[in-house]
Amino acid sequence: MKECTISDERMKTIYKKIGANVKEIRQSKNISQLALALAIGHKAVGVVSMAELCINNKHFNIEHLVKIAEVLEVDVCDFFIGLDT
């Protein structure tokens, strides 16, 4: 079995792309960061705003992405579009 190693820089690029995809889809549905944050169980916009831009190494986790996909009525795979694997 081949060992998988992904550099920290590559992971940051992946997180940034996922965040950008979430932002693009969210905006296309005219949903604010606050509305999305509240819908996925957070009381403030910080989680969404920082993860969309990957600020301070904050990013969406799998639970976030599943909940966001449900709220935005998209397939979770849509957040991974444009990632070259």
C-alpha positions, 0 to 999 in steps of 0.5 A, a space after each residue: 500500500 502506498 503511503 500518503 503524505 500531504 504537505 501542510 502547504 498543500 492542505 492549506 491550499 485545499 482548505 482555501 479552495 473548499 472555503 472559496 467553494 462554500 462562499 461562492 455557493 452560499 452567495 449564489 443562494 443569497 444566504 449571509 454568513 450569519 444565517 449560515 452560521 446560525 443554521 449549522 448551530 453556531 451563535 456567531 459568524 466567526 466560524 463561517 467567515 474565518 473558514 471561508 477564507 482559511 484565516 488563522 488556520 481555521 477551516 471547515 471540518 466534515 461535520 460543518 460541510 455536511 451541515 452546510 450542504 444540507 442547508 444550501 441544498 447541494 451535494 457535499 461533493 460540490 465543495 470539492 470542485 476544482 481540487 486536483 487530486 
